[in-house]
């Protein structure tokens, strides 16, 4: 049939259309919404700079440390703690 005019990877939807399904959806979104708004949203969501990448790595490392600490706490309390029985307190 032919390749998509935009991505040039996938086949077009039909002989008379220029775009594949995914690129046609993107084109519709750009027509419905302001293209500058769409581009700014995509840049904020999909593109990351070095500071944002470092921040994400640090957050993931903190999550891992917290999970390890929680698992160690559970291991410490495998046995029920020894407490005084209620009968000794009331007598």
C-alpha positions in Angstrom: 0.0 0.0 0.0 2.7 2.5 1.0 4.3 4.0 4.0 3.0 6.7 6.3 3.9 10.2 5.1 4.8 11.2 8.7 6.6 8.3 10.4 7.6 6.4 7.3 7.6 3.2 9.3 4.1 1.8 9.2 1.7 1.3 6.3 -1.0 3.8 5.6 -4.6 3.0 6.6 -5.7 2.8 3.0 -4.5 3.6 -0.5 -6.1 7.1 -0.4 -4.9 8.1 3.0 -1.5 9.5 3.8 -1.0 8.5 7.5 -1.0 5.3 9.5 -3.5 5.0 12.4 -1.2 6.3 15.1 0.0 9.3 13.1 -3.5 10.1 12.0 -4.5 10.2 15.7 -1.6 12.6 16.5 -2.6 14.8 13.6 -6.2 15.0 14.8 -5.1 15.9 18.3 -2.9 18.7 16.9 -5.9 20.0 14.8 -8.3 19.9 17.8 -5.9 21.5 20.3 -3.4 24.3 19.9 -0.2 22.8 18.4 2.0 25.0 20.8 0.1 23.6 23.8 0.5 20.0 22.5 4.2 20.5 22.0 4.8 22.0 25.4 2.9 19.1 27.0 5.0 16.6 25.1 8.2 18.3 26.0 7.3 18.4 29.7 6.2 14.7 29.8 8.6 13.0 27.4 11.8 15.0 27.5 14.0 15.2 30.6 17.1 17.2 31.4 20.0 16.0 33.5 18.6 17.6 36.8 15.3 15.9 36.3 16.9 12.5 35.6 19.2 12.8 38.7 16.1 13.7 40.8 14.2 10.7 39.5 17.2 8.4 40.2 17.5 9.8 43.8 13.8 9.3 44.4 14.0 5.6 43.2 17.0 5.0 45.5 15.1 6.4 48.5 12.1 4.2 47.7 14.5 1.2 47.7 16.1 2.1 51.0 12.6 2.6 52.6 11.5 -0.8 51.4 14.6 -2.5 52.8 14.1 -0.8 56.2 10.5 -1.9 56.3 11.4 -5.5 55.4 14.1 -5.5 58.2 11.5 -4.2 60.7 9.2 -7.1 59.8 12.0 -9.6 60.4 12.7 -8.1 63.8 9.1 -8.7 64.9 8.6 -12.2 63.7 7.9 -13.3 67.3 5.3 -11.7 69.4 6.8 -9.4 72.0 6.9 -10.6 75.6 4.4 -8.6 77.7 2.9 -9.0 81.1 -0.3 -11.0 81.1 -3.5 -9.2 82.1 -4.1 -11.5 85.0 -0.9 -10.5 86.8 -1.7 -6.8 86.4 -5.2 -7.1 87.9 -4.1 -9.2 90.9 
